[in-house]
């Protein structure tokens, strides 16, 4: 089939080129033999190394389709509708990836992603578009473009992302220069990017951390990018940076530490964290902790609320197609008192069963059940829920 396809394309290209190339007047009387010779010359030009040969080896396609079914016994923990259950069935994610070897040292990686395709809020976007420059045997490398920048690892064996990813993922265009070695396995990198990503996560309502800022007249301004006070506009300049150190001292163990600094209202907002990943036999352990170490002052209470999040997880490969996993997560908003709907901790259990797998194609069935506990104002005057029960089921196809 590949042979026929290749030769079919080649034949069409030959005919197309022959029709486009102006022929001398004498060609009108060319014999069949002369015409065959001219086509052979065109064929030699097209079949030069680099035109068709090796193209397949330079391109690697990948993708995924996920069908999600979910249920929650309360659609919004922060309102006064207790046990207002909700359910959903949709195509959660469609992903198409392409890795291209432009050169021996230059690789391009592109991922086109679609989310919530059955809703009015559906979106299709470039989740990743990067260029990597790295020479084999040379320690220094460069990665530039849009991707999840090297701040946090967010390892997960469940359907839902860990709380650290929800709060601290930096999916932004950036530029990274790094130094890596294989023996020992060590990676040190520095990254620059633009904007105030982490502060925006907090101020856009991530996990209910709802900071309000007064303008110069003492009024509540509308939300701005970055959510800063009326005298401060969130910046989109290239003035944010990340430092990351990752090491694997022994096989199966990975330890990482990372630091992030972004501009803020009067002071820079600084965040740091660490990750531990360990694999032994059929068991995988993951733990991650990320916390604010410097925050701008809240313009109402004049305090620096230094939030933090962490999780610990374990996964066990029961048999070849079946893996089970459990995870505990915690979030601290560092705001005095209790606020309705602000999550404090979460428990999750789940499984992944590989229905069938061959070469690079796999189909899996995943399930997850999780319980979220939340803060409630003393006496619960608003009658809100302090617990959320959720169930998720996913059919995933990957290639």
Secondary structure in CASP SS format (residue, H / E / C, confidence):
PFRMAT SS
TARGET T0000
AUTHOR 0000-0000-0000
METHOD secondary structure of the structure
MODEL  1
X C 1.00
X H 1.00
X H 1.00
X H 1.00
X H 1.00
X H 1.00
X H 1.00
X H 1.00
X H 1.00
X H 1.00
X H 1.00
X H 1.00
X H 1.00
X H 1.00
X H 1.00
X H 1.00
X H 1.00
X H 1.00
X H 1.00
X H 1.00
X C 1.00
X C 1.00
X C 1.00
X C 1.00
X H 1.00
X H 1.00
X H 1.00
X H 1.00
X H 1.00
X C 1.00
X C 1.00
X H 1.00
X H 1.00
X H 1.00
X H 1.00
X H 1.00
X H 1.00
X H 1.00
X H 1.00
X H 1.00
X H 1.00
X H 1.00
X H 1.00
X H 1.00
X H 1.00
X H 1.00
X C 1.00
X C 1.00
X C 1.00
X C 1.00
X C 1.00
X C 1.00
X C 1.00
X C 1.00
X H 1.00
X H 1.00
X H 1.00
X H 1.00
X E 1.00
X E 1.00
X E 1.00
X E 1.00
X E 1.00
X E 1.00
X E 1.00
X E 1.00
X E 1.00
X E 1.00
X E 1.00
X E 1.00
X E 1.00
X E 1.00
X C 1.00
X C 1.00
X C 1.00
X C 1.00
X C 1.00
X C 1.00
X C 1.00
X C 1.00
X C 1.00
X C 1.00
X C 1.00
X C 1.00
X C 1.00
X E 1.00
X E 1.00
X E 1.00
X E 1.00
X E 1.00
X E 1.00
X E 1.00
X E 1.00
X E 1.00
X E 1.00
X E 1.00
X E 1.00
X E 1.00
X E 1.00
X E 1.00
X E 1.00
X C 1.00
X C 1.00
X C 1.00
X C 1.00
X E 1.00
X E 1.00
X E 1.00
X E 1.00
X E 1.00
X E 1.00
X E 1.00
X E 1.00
X E 1.00
X E 1.00
X C 1.00
X C 1.00
X C 1.00
X C 1.00
X C 1.00
X C 1.00
X C 1.00
X E 1.00
X E 1.00
X E 1.00
X E 1.00
X E 1.00
X E 1.00
X E 1.00
X E 1.00
X E 1.00
X E 1.00
X E 1.00
X E 1.00
X C 1.00
X C 1.00
X C 1.00
X C 1.00
X C 1.00
X E 1.00
X E 1.00
X E 1.00
X E 1.00
X E 1.00
X E 1.00
X E 1.00
X E 1.00
X E 1.00
X C 1.00
X C 1.00
X C 1.00
X C 1.00
X C 1.00
X C 1.00
X C 1.00
X C 1.00
X C 1.00
X C 1.00
X C 1.00
X C 1.00
X C 1.00
X C 1.00
X H 1.00
X H 1.00
X H 1.00
X H 1.00
X H 1.00
X H 1.00
X C 1.00
X C 1.00
X E 1.00
X E 1.00
X E 1.00
X E 1.00
X E 1.00
X E 1.00
X E 1.00
X E 1.00
X E 1.00
X E 1.00
X E 1.00
X C 1.00
X C 1.00
X C 1.00
X E 1.00
X E 1.00
X E 1.00
X E 1.00
X E 1.00
X E 1.00
X E 1.00
X E 1.00
X E 1.00
X C 1.00
X C 1.00
X C 1.00
X H 1.00
X H 1.00
X H 1.00
X H 1.00
X H 1.00
X H 1.00
X H 1.00
X C 1.00
X C 1.00
X H 1.00
X H 1.00
X H 1.00
X C 1.00
X C 1.00
X C 1.00
X C 1.00
X C 1.00
X E 1.00
X C 1.00
X C 1.00
X C 1.00
X C 1.00
X C 1.00
X E 1.00
X C 1.00
X C 1.00
X C 1.00
X C 1.00
X C 1.00
X C 1.00
X C 1.00
X C 1.00
X C 1.00
X C 1.00
X C 1.00
X C 1.00
X C 1.00
X C 1.00
X C 1.00
X C 1.00
X C 1.00
X C 1.00
X C 1.00
X E 1.00
X E 1.00
X E 1.00
X E 1.00
X E 1.00
X E 1.00
X E 1.00
X E 1.00
X E 1.00
X C 1.00
X C 1.00
X C 1.00
X C 1.00
X E 1.00
X E 1.00
X E 1.00
X E 1.00
X E 1.00
X E 1.00
X E 1.00
X E 1.00
X E 1.00
X E 1.00
X C 1.00
X C 1.00
X C 1.00
X C 1.00
X C 1.00
X C 1.00
X E 1.00
X E 1.00
X E 1.00
X E 1.00
X E 1.00
X E 1.00
X E 1.00
X E 1.00
X E 1.00
X E 1.00
X E 1.00
X E 1.00
X C 1.00
X C 1.00
X E 1.00
X E 1.00
X E 1.00
X E 1.00
X E 1.00
X E 1.00
X E 1.00
X E 1.00
X E 1.00
X E 1.00
X E 1.00
X E 1.00
X C 1.00
X C 1.00
X C 1.00
X C 1.00
X C 1.00
X C 1.00
X C 1.00
X C 1.00
X C 1.00
X C 1.00
X C 1.00
X C 1.00
X C 1.00
X E 1.00
X E 1.00
X E 1.00
X E 1.00
X E 1.00
X E 1.00
X E 1.00
X E 1.00
X E 1.00
X E 1.00
X E 1.00
X E 1.00
X C 1.00
X C 1.00
X E 1.00
X E 1.00
X E 1.00
X E 1.00
X E 1.00
X E 1.00
X E 1.00
X E 1.00
X E 1.00
X E 1.00
X E 1.00
X C 1.00
X C 1.00
X C 1.00
X C 1.00
X C 1.00
X C 1.00
X C 1.00
X C 1.00
X C 1.00
X C 1.00
X E 1.00
X E 1.00
X E 1.00
X E 1.00
X E 1.00
X E 1.00
X E 1.00
X E 1.00
X E 1.00
X E 1.00
X E 1.00
X E 1.00
X E 1.00
X E 1.00
X E 1.00
X E 1.00
X C 1.00
X C 1.00
X E 1.00
X E 1.00
X E 1.00
X E 1.00
X E 1.00
X E 1.00
X E 1.00
X E 1.00
X E 1.00
X E 1.00
X E 1.00
X E 1.00
X E 1.00
X E 1.00
X C 1.00
X C 1.00
X C 1.00
X C 1.00
X C 1.00
X C 1.00
X C 1.00
X C 1.00
X C 1.00
X C 1.00
X C 1.00
X C 1.00
X E 1.00
X E 1.00
X E 1.00
X E 1.00
X E 1.00
X E 1.00
X E 1.00
X E 1.00
X E 1.00
X E 1.00
X E 1.00
X E 1.00
X C 1.00
END
